[in-house]
Amino acid sequence: MDIKDIQNLIKFVSKAEVSEVKYKTKDFEITIKTPLAGSDIAYAQPAVYHTAPQQMAAPAQAPVATSAPAEKAEAASDDSKYITIKSPMIGTFYRKPSPDKDVFVNVGDEVSVGKVVCVIEAMKLFNQIDSEVSGKIVKILVDDATPVEYDQPLFLVDPS
């Protein structure tokens, strides 16, 4: 089961308004727990944010969805000459490999294909995200330690 299948399963579970789903195969097992449909969500959210990243994806969709159109409109208007590095998964965006280390890239830094630009934590795994383009970082679109969605813009790169 790849990350897209997991994302689709999470979306399905959140729309179905069930409290728990277990999916198990010979090689893979996943359990998704959500607040019950009639319960008070305000009490469920702190537990969601502290238990598992895959549960955090459903509540985080609304805030991200409202800010994404503004970012896309802005990127289309004055940043159309830049290439966007996008998130390949849902998770938490980090600019540093660990809290005591330096950031991977800053605005103005040159990047090349294959250079690590950030880390995204998903289900307790830290995934290094490599640049797919060469150029100069013009803008960092996401704050450190914030949730990101699949295909969300992370960086703007000037390829010239």
N, C-alpha and C positions, 0 to 999 in steps of 0.2 A: 504494500500500500504506500503510495507516494504522498507528498505533502498536499497536492491538489485534492486527492481523494479524502484526506483527513479534513481539509478545509470544507469540502462539500458536505461531509458527514456532520461537522459542527454546525453548519448553516441549517441542515435538515433537522437536526435535533432541536435547535433553537426555535425553528418555525413549528415543529410538531408539539411543542409545549409539554414535553415529557421530562421527568425528573432525572432519569438515569438511563444510559444506553451502554451495553457492553458488546463489543465486537471482537470475536476471537477466531483466528485461523491457526493452522499448524505452526506458522512462523511469526505471527503477529497478534498482539492483544492490545485493545484500547478501551478505556472506560471514560465516558463523558457524563459529568453530573451537572445539572442545571437547577436553579431554584424552581420550586413547584409553581405552576401557573397562577394559583391563588395567593401565594405568599407575598410578603412585602419585600420588594426588590432592594430597598435601601439597606435592609439588614443582610441581604445575600451578597451584595457587591464586595464588601471587604473580604469575605471568605473566597470569592471568585478570584480576586487579585492575588491572594496569597497561596492558593492551593496549586493551580496548574495553569501554564500559559495558554493551553488550548481552550480553556474555559473563558479566559479573558477576551478572546477574539469576538464573541457575540456581543457583549456590552460595549466594546470599543468601536463597533462599526458605525454607530450613529455620530459620535463626534468626528471621526475621521471622514465620514462621508460628507459632512457639512463643510469641512475645510478643504477637501480635495477639489471641488469645482473652482473655488477662489484661486487655489494654487495653479490649476490648469489654465484658467483664464489669464492669470498673470504671466505664466510661462509662455503662453501662445502669443501674447501681445508684445512684450519687450524682450523676451528671452528665446525667440524662435530660432536664432542662429546657434544656440547651444544644444548639446546632446545631454539627455537626462539618463542618469544611472538610477534604475528603479529597484525596489525590493523584490527579490525572488520568492519571498515567503512572508507569512504572518509571524510576528514575534516582537521582541523588544530591541530597539536600535541602540547600539553603543559605539561611540567614536574611538574608544580605547580598548586595547586587548584585556586590560585589567585596571582597577582603580588607581594603582600606583605607577602606571606607565603613561607615556605620552600618547596623544591622539595619533591616529593613522595619517590623516590628512587635514590640512587647514585651507582656507580660502587663499588662492594664489599658488598653491603647491602644484607641481607637475606630476601627472600620473601617466602610467603606461599600461598597456593591456596586461592583465594578470596581477597588477599591484593591489594589495589589500587596502580597501578604503574604509571599511567598518566591519562590525560584527553584529549579527542578529541572533539573539537567543530565542530558541523555540523548543519548548518541552525540555528544559534544562540542558539543552545542547547549544553550544556557541558555534555558529556557522560564520566563517570568514567570507566576506563578500568582496570579490575581485572586480576591478574595473574592466569593462569590456571595450573601452575606448582609450585613446591616448590624447592628452591635452592638459589644460590647466583648470583646476577647480575654481569656478566662479562664484558658486553659491552653495551653501549647505542648507537644505530645505527642512531638515528634521532636527529637533532638539535631542540632546543626549539622554538616554534612558527613558525614551518614550515609546509607546506601542506603534507599530507600523503594520499596514495591510499589504497584501499581495499586490504587486505592481504599483505601489505608491512611490512617487518620485523622492529620491534621497539627496542627490547631488546634481548640479548643473556643471557641465564641462565644456570649455571652449576648445574645440578641436584644432583651431588654427595655430 
